[in-house]
C-alpha cells in the first residue's frame, strides 16, 4: 500500500520554490549589500539554462493558493529601491525578461535622496515587475513602540496612495528584522510579508513570513537552489532574556546541525524523533540567526537581542 500511495500521490506537491533578495547593483561602496551585474548575469544564465521559471512574488502566491506546481520556480526581490538597481539592474532584468518584485523605501524616494530612485523611476520599474512596501523610514522596527510602528507603516501607505494611487499588499521588513510583536502589527496591514531568513518556499509555507536568500557578493546559485524546507514539528527556541538556553523539536532525520551567530555549528543527534540542544549561549550581536540543517534541508529563525 505504501508504494501504491507513492504512485498516486503527486510528488510535485512536495516541490519548493526559491526567493532571492538583491539590494544594490554595481555599487562597490557597499560590498555587504552589493551584487555585480556580472554575477547577476550568471544567475540569469543559470536559471534560464536549467529550466527554472522566474515569476513575480504575487504570481507565486497565486500559484500556492491554487495548489499549482511550484517546482523550479524562482522569485527575485529587490529591497530599498536604490538608484543603482534602476541604472544597472533593471536593464538586465529587461534583457533577460526576468520579472521582479521591488520593495520601495518610501521616505528616501519621496524626499529624493541621492542614492534612491524617484517615484517616476519606481513607476517605470512597475512596468516590468511589481512593487511592495519597505516601510517609510526604514527603522529597526523591534526598537519602536507599537504606535511608532503603526505610524511608520501608515506613512508608507499614504506615500504609495499619493504618488501611485494604490497600495501593494506586500511588505518586506527593513534589515529583515522582526519579532512576534512586530510581525503581528505588520500582518494586520499586509497579508504577504518577506523576511531575510535563508530558506526555501513550499506549498505549505506561510505567506506572512516568507524566507529569502540573499544574493550579495559571489554566490553559487546552483547550491542555493538545492535548499529545501526542513520539516520540524514543535520547534522551540527557549531564551532567558539574552541567553539561548534550549533548542528542541521533532524530525525524522537521524541528526541535525544547529548554527547560532557567533557560536557556530553543533551536530545534534535525533533520538526517537526528538532532538534537544542546550547551548546556554549569551547573544553577542543585536541580530542573530539560528539555522537548523540536515544536508540541504534547513529552517532558520531570527533572534533579536534585547537592549
Secondary structure by P-SEA (a helix, b strand, c coil): caaaaaaaccccccbbbbbbbbcccccccccccbbbaaaaaaaaaaaaaabbbbbcaaaaaaaaaaccccccbbbbbbcccccccccccaaaaaaabbbbbbbbccccccccccccccaaaaaaaaaccbbbbccccccccccccaaaaaaaaaaaaaaaaacccccccbbbcccccccaaaaaaaaacccbbbccccccccccccccbbbbbbbccccaaaaaaacccccccbbbbbbccccccbbbbbccccbbbbbcccccbbbbbbcccbbbbbccccccccbbbbbbbccccbbbbbbbbcc
